[in-house]
Every structure is written in C-alpha cells, then in structure tokens.
Amino acid sequence: MNNNFEQILQMGQQVQARLTELQTELADRTVTSTSGGGMVTATADGRGRIREIDIDPAVLEEKDVEMVEDLVLAAVSEAQTRAHALYEEEMRKVSGGMNLPFQL
C-alpha cells in the first residue's frame, strides 16, 4: 500500500513539473486572428494574453469608431479562443487524454 502511495506522489510531482514547463512554453507561443478582412490583427500568447494589436490605417480613415471597436473586439475574442484551444490541446497531452475531475 505504501509503495502505491509513493508512486501516486511521484506521478503528481511529474505532472506538476510538466504543468510548470507547459505554462512557460505557452507564454512563448502565439496565436493570431484577424477581423474585417485583415484590417485588424490581434496576437495573443498561448495563455490568452493579448500581446499585439495591428490596425490598418485605412480603417481609421473611415472615422467610424464603433466599427474599429467591433473589429478589435472580434480579433481579440478570436485570438483568445484560439489560445484557449491551444491550452486545452496541450492539457490533453499532459493528462494523456484523460478527462480529469478537476481543472489543471
């Protein structure tokens, strides 16, 4: 019984180490999304933090603030959705595809 408990603890430590490593890797990876046919581009890291927003100057010539806001929001939302999908994919790899009863 004691041996099984030690194995479980070791496995937990290995998973924790891999999760820490994964967080570092995700901070270095990026996902990009565009809206308005490429007029606005949002880049997020693998953790969903927005790192860059690019707006085509032609969008600003329209002087339509609401449109620019909508385009930025759409690009940011999609970039964060893609970052979340990347995170989920990497979590499945760490967990070996198991559905864990808790959030890692």
MDTraj code that builds the backbone (N, CA, C; nanometers):
import mdtraj as md
import numpy as np

residues = "MET ASN ASN ASN PHE GLU GLN ILE LEU GLN MET GLY GLN GLN VAL GLN ALA ARG LEU THR GLU LEU GLN THR GLU LEU ALA ASP ARG THR VAL THR SER THR SER GLY GLY GLY MET VAL THR ALA THR ALA ASP GLY ARG GLY ARG ILE ARG GLU ILE ASP ILE ASP PRO ALA VAL LEU GLU GLU LYS ASP VAL GLU MET VAL GLU ASP LEU VAL LEU ALA ALA VAL SER GLU ALA GLN THR ARG ALA HIS ALA LEU TYR GLU GLU GLU MET ARG LYS VAL SER GLY GLY MET ASN LEU PRO PHE GLN LEU".split()
xyz = np.array([
    [0.0825, -0.1195, 0.0000],
    [0.0000, 0.0000, 0.0000],
    [0.0868, 0.1256, 0.0000],
    [0.1914, 0.1251, 0.0814],
    [0.2802, 0.2400, 0.0913],
    [0.3499, 0.2668, -0.0413],
    [0.3869, 0.1603, -0.1130],
    [0.4543, 0.1727, -0.2418],
    [0.3631, 0.2399, -0.3438],
    [0.2338, 0.2038, -0.3452],
    [0.1385, 0.2660, -0.4372],
    [0.1229, 0.4144, -0.4091],
    [0.1199, 0.4494, -0.2815],
    [0.1065, 0.5900, -0.2428],
    [0.2280, 0.6703, -0.2900],
    [0.3466, 0.6132, -0.2759],
    [0.4686, 0.6796, -0.3221],
    [0.4652, 0.6987, -0.4738],
    [0.4154, 0.5999, -0.5453],
    [0.4049, 0.6107, -0.6911],
    [0.3074, 0.7220, -0.7305],
    [0.1973, 0.7302, -0.6579],
    [0.0989, 0.8353, -0.6855],
    [0.1608, 0.9725, -0.6600],
    [0.2344, 0.9860, -0.5517],
    [0.3009, 1.1130, -0.5217],
    [0.4032, 1.1486, -0.6299],
    [0.4791, 1.0516, -0.6753],
    [0.5777, 1.0756, -0.7804],
    [0.5091, 1.1183, -0.9099],
    [0.3995, 1.0532, -0.9419],
    [0.3254, 1.0901, -1.0621],
    [0.2726, 1.2331, -1.0505],
    [0.2229, 1.2679, -0.9329],
    [0.1740, 1.4037, -0.9101],
    [0.2845, 1.5064, -0.9267],
    [0.4019, 1.4747, -0.8768],
    [0.5160, 1.5651, -0.8898],
    [0.5574, 1.5801, -1.0364],
    [0.5523, 1.4699, -1.1109],
    [0.5868, 1.4748, -1.2534],
    [0.4868, 1.5596, -1.3308],
    [0.3588, 1.5433, -1.2999],
    [0.2553, 1.6217, -1.3672],
    [0.2726, 1.7696, -1.3330],
    [0.2996, 1.7998, -1.2069],
    [0.3200, 1.9390, -1.1654],
    [0.4390, 2.0004, -1.2376],
    [0.5469, 1.9261, -1.2501],
    [0.6653, 1.9760, -1.3211],
    [0.6321, 2.0015, -1.4678],
    [0.5570, 1.9109, -1.5281],
    [0.5198, 1.9271, -1.6692],
    [0.4268, 2.0470, -1.6863],
    [0.3356, 2.0692, -1.5917],
    [0.2456, 2.1842, -1.5994],
    [0.3226, 2.3152, -1.5901],
    [0.4204, 2.3203, -1.5036],
    [0.5035, 2.4401, -1.4910],
    [0.5793, 2.4652, -1.6210],
    [0.6327, 2.3599, -1.6779],
    [0.7029, 2.3696, -1.8058],
    [0.6078, 2.4145, -1.9163],
    [0.4877, 2.3609, -1.9153],
    [0.3880, 2.3947, -2.0162],
    [0.3492, 2.5422, -2.0079],
    [0.3330, 2.5952, -1.8878],
    [0.2987, 2.7361, -1.8720],
    [0.4064, 2.8250, -1.9348],
    [0.5316, 2.7883, -1.9166],
    [0.6419, 2.8638, -1.9758],
    [0.6370, 2.8536, -2.1280],
    [0.6140, 2.7344, -2.1786],
    [0.6055, 2.7150, -2.3237],
    [0.4901, 2.7951, -2.3833],
    [0.3748, 2.7935, -2.3178],
    [0.2588, 2.8652, -2.3696],
    [0.2812, 3.0162, -2.3716],
    [0.3596, 3.0661, -2.2786],
    [0.3899, 3.2092, -2.2765],
    [0.4718, 3.2490, -2.3990],
    [0.5471, 3.1541, -2.4537],
    [0.6325, 3.1823, -2.5695],
    [0.5642, 3.1551, -2.7028],
    [0.4543, 3.0847, -2.7018],
    [0.3821, 3.0547, -2.8262],
    [0.2780, 3.1614, -2.8516],
    [0.2465, 3.1835, -2.9778],
    [0.1467, 3.2855, -3.0104],
    [0.0427, 3.2312, -3.1070],
    [-0.0737, 3.2924, -3.1007],
    [-0.1812, 3.2674, -3.1957],
    [-0.2254, 3.4035, -3.2477],
    [-0.2699, 3.4068, -3.3714],
    [-0.3088, 3.5324, -3.4349],
    [-0.4464, 3.5177, -3.4963],
    [-0.5211, 3.6266, -3.4908],
    [-0.6537, 3.6299, -3.5515],
    [-0.6721, 3.7651, -3.6182],
    [-0.7531, 3.7655, -3.7234],
    [-0.7821, 3.8909, -3.7921],
    [-0.9325, 3.9106, -3.8005],
    [-0.9716, 4.0345, -3.8249],
    [-1.1123, 4.0652, -3.8495],
    [-1.1174, 4.1727, -3.9566],
    [-1.2348, 4.1879, -4.0150],
    [-1.2517, 4.2896, -4.1181],
    [-1.1660, 4.2635, -4.2398],
    [-1.1513, 4.1367, -4.2749],
    [-1.0702, 4.1030, -4.3924],
    [-0.9242, 4.1376, -4.3748],
    [-0.8754, 4.1315, -4.2529],
    [-0.7348, 4.1584, -4.2254],
    [-0.7071, 4.3020, -4.1832],
    [-0.8114, 4.3803, -4.1652],
    [-0.7901, 4.5199, -4.1262],
    [-0.7420, 4.5317, -3.9818],
    [-0.7794, 4.4361, -3.8976],
    [-0.7343, 4.4348, -3.7582],
    [-0.6780, 4.2964, -3.7290],
    [-0.5597, 4.2939, -3.6670],
    [-0.4955, 4.1682, -3.6301],
    [-0.4642, 4.1716, -3.4813],
    [-0.4999, 4.0641, -3.4127],
    [-0.4689, 4.0504, -3.2699],
    [-0.3811, 3.9274, -3.2515],
    [-0.2758, 3.9436, -3.1719],
    [-0.1860, 3.8337, -3.1408],
    [-0.1872, 3.8119, -2.9906],
    [-0.2093, 3.6867, -2.9521],
    [-0.2119, 3.6500, -2.8096],
    [-0.1073, 3.5421, -2.7858],
    [-0.0598, 3.5355, -2.6605],
    [0.0277, 3.4238, -2.6277],
    [-0.0593, 3.3018, -2.5987],
    [0.0043, 3.1885, -2.5760],
    [-0.0685, 3.0647, -2.5539],
    [-0.1505, 3.0620, -2.4263],
    [-0.1335, 3.1626, -2.3425],
    [-0.2131, 3.1723, -2.2207],
    [-0.3320, 3.2662, -2.2389],
    [-0.3447, 3.3255, -2.3585],
    [-0.4582, 3.4120, -2.3881],
    [-0.4336, 3.5593, -2.3642],
    [-0.3155, 3.5953, -2.3251],
    [-0.2840, 3.7367, -2.3034],
    [-0.2539, 3.8036, -2.4373],
    [-0.3218, 3.9139, -2.4619],
    [-0.3020, 3.9860, -2.5881],
    [-0.1653, 4.0524, -2.5846],
    [-0.0874, 4.0258, -2.6877],
    [0.0486, 4.0784, -2.6953],
    [0.0633, 4.1892, -2.7994],
    [-0.0264, 4.1896, -2.8974],
    [-0.0124, 4.2889, -3.0034],
    [-0.1459, 4.3097, -3.0748],
    [-0.1727, 4.4337, -3.1107],
    [-0.2881, 4.4685, -3.1929],
    [-0.2349, 4.5512, -3.3102],
    [-0.2700, 4.5122, -3.4310],
    [-0.2334, 4.5881, -3.5508],
    [-0.3615, 4.6336, -3.6188],
    [-0.3678, 4.7624, -3.6491],
    [-0.4840, 4.8190, -3.7168],
    [-0.4372, 4.8847, -3.8454],
    [-0.4955, 4.8433, -3.9561],
    [-0.4646, 4.9026, -4.0852],
    [-0.5070, 5.0498, -4.0813],
    [-0.4174, 5.1424, -4.1150],
    [-0.4528, 5.2849, -4.1110],
    [-0.5754, 5.3202, -4.1953],
    [-0.6049, 5.2408, -4.2968],
    [-0.7219, 5.2682, -4.3805],
    [-0.8512, 5.2596, -4.2993],
    [-0.8518, 5.1763, -4.1962],
    [-0.9702, 5.1632, -4.1110],
    [-0.9977, 5.2958, -4.0400],
    [-0.8930, 5.3625, -3.9991],
    [-0.9076, 5.4869, -3.9245],
    [-0.9544, 5.6020, -4.0127],
    [-0.9321, 5.5914, -4.1430],
    [-0.9768, 5.6954, -4.2350],
    [-1.1290, 5.7050, -4.2387],
    [-1.1958, 5.5945, -4.2092],
    [-1.3421, 5.5920, -4.2081],
    [-1.3989, 5.6760, -4.0936],
    [-1.3188, 5.6947, -3.9888],
    [-1.3603, 5.7692, -3.8695],
    [-1.4870, 5.7119, -3.8060],
    [-1.5009, 5.5815, -3.8199],
    [-1.6152, 5.5105, -3.7613],
    [-1.5640, 5.4358, -3.6384],
    [-1.5691, 5.5012, -3.5250],
    [-1.5144, 5.4463, -3.4010],
    [-1.5807, 5.3135, -3.3657],
    [-1.7107, 5.3046, -3.3791],
    [-1.7812, 5.1801, -3.3454],
    [-1.7325, 5.0638, -3.4305],
    [-1.7083, 5.0882, -3.5579],
    [-1.6599, 4.9816, -3.6448],
    [-1.5216, 4.9351, -3.5991],
    [-1.4334, 5.0288, -3.5680],
    [-1.2991, 4.9928, -3.5211],
    [-1.3090, 4.9137, -3.3914],
    [-1.3921, 4.9589, -3.3006],
    [-1.4107, 4.8869, -3.1745],
    [-1.4597, 4.7445, -3.1989],
    [-1.5557, 4.7292, -3.2881],
    [-1.6093, 4.5960, -3.3193],
    [-1.5027, 4.5068, -3.3816],
    [-1.4234, 4.5625, -3.4716],
    [-1.3179, 4.4840, -3.5365],
    [-1.2118, 4.4408, -3.4365],
    [-1.1740, 4.5313, -3.3471],
    [-1.0746, 4.4974, -3.2446],
    [-1.1306, 4.3898, -3.1522],
    [-1.2534, 4.4082, -3.1087],
    [-1.3161, 4.3101, -3.0201],
    [-1.3236, 4.1724, -3.0862],
    [-1.3617, 4.1686, -3.2115],
    [-1.3719, 4.0410, -3.2829],
    [-1.2355, 3.9730, -3.2944],
    [-1.1333, 4.0496, -3.3297],
    [-0.9992, 3.9916, -3.3445],
    [-0.9457, 3.9420, -3.2104],
    [-0.9648, 4.0203, -3.1052],
    [-0.9178, 3.9811, -2.9722],
    [-0.9919, 3.8568, -2.9233],
    [-1.1222, 3.8551, -2.9389],
    [-1.2013, 3.7396, -2.8940],
    [-1.1574, 3.6119, -2.9647],
    [-1.1370, 3.6202, -3.0943],
    [-1.0947, 3.5013, -3.1702],
    [-0.9537, 3.4581, -3.1294],
    [-0.8641, 3.5528, -3.1084],
    [-0.7277, 3.5175, -3.0660],
    [-0.7315, 3.4476, -2.9302],
    [-0.8139, 3.4968, -2.8387],
    [-0.8245, 3.4335, -2.7078],
    [-0.8890, 3.2957, -2.7180],
    [-0.9859, 3.2794, -2.8073],
    [-1.0473, 3.1486, -2.8300],
    [-0.9438, 3.0503, -2.8829],
    [-0.8624, 3.0950, -2.9768],
    [-0.7565, 3.0079, -3.0310],
    [-0.6529, 2.9742, -2.9243],
    [-0.6190, 3.0704, -2.8395],
    [-0.5236, 3.0445, -2.7315],
    [-0.5805, 2.9407, -2.6351],
    [-0.7099, 2.9521, -2.6044],
    [-0.7737, 2.8559, -2.5152],
    [-0.7732, 2.7157, -2.5772],
    [-0.7988, 2.7077, -2.7068],
    [-0.7960, 2.5783, -2.7759],
    [-0.6550, 2.5179, -2.7709],
    [-0.5533, 2.6018, -2.7877],
    [-0.4146, 2.5557, -2.7786],
    [-0.3865, 2.5034, -2.6381],
    [-0.4312, 2.5776, -2.5375],
    [-0.4146, 2.5366, -2.3983],
    [-0.4815, 2.4014, -2.3737],
    [-0.6059, 2.3878, -2.4189],
    [-0.6794, 2.2622, -2.3992],
    [-0.6085, 2.1454, -2.4676],
    [-0.5581, 2.1688, -2.5871],
    [-0.4868, 2.0642, -2.6608],
    [-0.3622, 2.0199, -2.5833],
    [-0.2883, 2.1158, -2.5327],
    [-0.1674, 2.0828, -2.4569],
    [-0.2018, 2.0132, -2.3254],
    [-0.3118, 2.0522, -2.2620],
    [-0.3555, 1.9869, -2.1379],
    [-0.3927, 1.8409, -2.1635],
    [-0.4563, 1.8142, -2.2775],
    [-0.4905, 1.6753, -2.3114],
    [-0.3638, 1.5920, -2.3253],
    [-0.2589, 1.6514, -2.3799],
    [-0.1320, 1.5797, -2.3940],
    [-0.0731, 1.5485, -2.2567],
    [-0.0772, 1.6469, -2.1666],
    [-0.0216, 1.6276, -2.0326],
    [-0.0989, 1.5210, -1.9564],
    [-0.2318, 1.5228, -1.9705],
    [-0.3146, 1.4287, -1.8950],
    [-0.3289, 1.2946, -1.9654],
    [-0.2641, 1.2784, -2.0793],
    [-0.2741, 1.1525, -2.1514],
    [-0.4114, 1.1297, -2.2096],
    [-0.4851, 1.2372, -2.2329],
    [-0.6188, 1.2264, -2.2910],
    [-0.7282, 1.1955, -2.1904],
    [-0.6902, 1.1813, -2.0632],
    [-0.7908, 1.1515, -1.9614],
    [-0.8708, 1.2760, -1.9284],
    [-0.9989, 1.2580, -1.9035],
    [-1.0803, 1.3675, -1.8520],
    [-1.0653, 1.3680, -1.7016],
    [-0.9933, 1.4677, -1.6535],
    [-0.9692, 1.4755, -1.5108],
    [-1.0863, 1.5425, -1.4416],
    [-1.1151, 1.5043, -1.3184],
    [-1.2298, 1.5609, -1.2471],
    [-1.2034, 1.7009, -1.1911],
    [-1.0902, 1.7605, -1.2252],
    [-1.0562, 1.8936, -1.1766],
    [-0.9815, 1.9683, -1.2857],
    [-0.9775, 2.1003, -1.2737],
    [-0.9094, 2.1858, -1.3708],
    [-0.7617, 2.1965, -1.3331],
    [-0.6731, 2.1723, -1.4294],
    [-0.5298, 2.1864, -1.4036],
    [-0.4850, 2.3279, -1.4294],
])
top = md.Topology()
chain = top.add_chain()
for i, resn in enumerate(residues, 1):
    res = top.add_residue(resn, chain, resSeq=i)
    for name in ("N", "CA", "C"):
        top.add_atom(name, md.element.get_by_symbol(name[0]), res)
traj = md.Trajectory(xyz[None], top)
